[in-house]
Amino acid sequence: MRDGEPVFKRSKWGTNRYVYNADNRLGLALIVLSSVVGLVAMLMLATKSGPYAIDDEPATRPSPTSTYVPPYLLPPPTGPYLPTVGSTPPG
């Protein structure tokens, strides 16, 4: 390993990307560290542990006092006033 080597070097694949330089100690440490972090994250995803754990309860519950009824379930309006676009209710 040479100390004069840069931490990042241009990719040899013909792109303008930079990659870690394994000839530099810090670059090699970054390669090892990023590989370990990636493997641990994949293991946690596979076992559904840590921040990827599945909760037993849903994230939110509907309010017990919720009175929302979808419009298609409501009975048709009756009476002298049938709302139309641009009209205002009497009174």
Contacts in CASP RR format, 6 or more apart in sequence:
PFRMAT RR
TARGET T0000
AUTHOR 0000-0000-0000
METHOD contacts of the structure
MODEL  1
MRDGEPVFKRSKWGTNRYVYNADNRLGLALIVLSSVVGLVAMLMLATKSG
PYAIDDEPATRPSPTSTYVPPYLLPPPTGPYLPTVGSTPPG
1 23 0 8 1.000
1 24 0 8 1.000
1 25 0 8 1.000
1 28 0 8 1.000
2 23 0 8 1.000
2 24 0 8 1.000
3 24 0 8 1.000
3 25 0 8 1.000
4 24 0 8 1.000
5 21 0 8 1.000
5 23 0 8 1.000
5 24 0 8 1.000
6 21 0 8 1.000
6 24 0 8 1.000
7 20 0 8 1.000
7 21 0 8 1.000
7 24 0 8 1.000
7 26 0 8 1.000
7 27 0 8 1.000
7 30 0 8 1.000
8 18 0 8 1.000
8 19 0 8 1.000
8 20 0 8 1.000
8 21 0 8 1.000
8 27 0 8 1.000
9 18 0 8 1.000
9 19 0 8 1.000
9 21 0 8 1.000
10 16 0 8 1.000
10 17 0 8 1.000
10 18 0 8 1.000
10 19 0 8 1.000
11 17 0 8 1.000
11 18 0 8 1.000
11 19 0 8 1.000
20 27 0 8 1.000
20 28 0 8 1.000
20 30 0 8 1.000
20 31 0 8 1.000
20 34 0 8 1.000
21 27 0 8 1.000
22 28 0 8 1.000
22 31 0 8 1.000
44 50 0 8 1.000
44 51 0 8 1.000
44 52 0 8 1.000
45 52 0 8 1.000
48 54 0 8 1.000
77 83 0 8 1.000
81 89 0 8 1.000
81 90 0 8 1.000
83 89 0 8 1.000
END
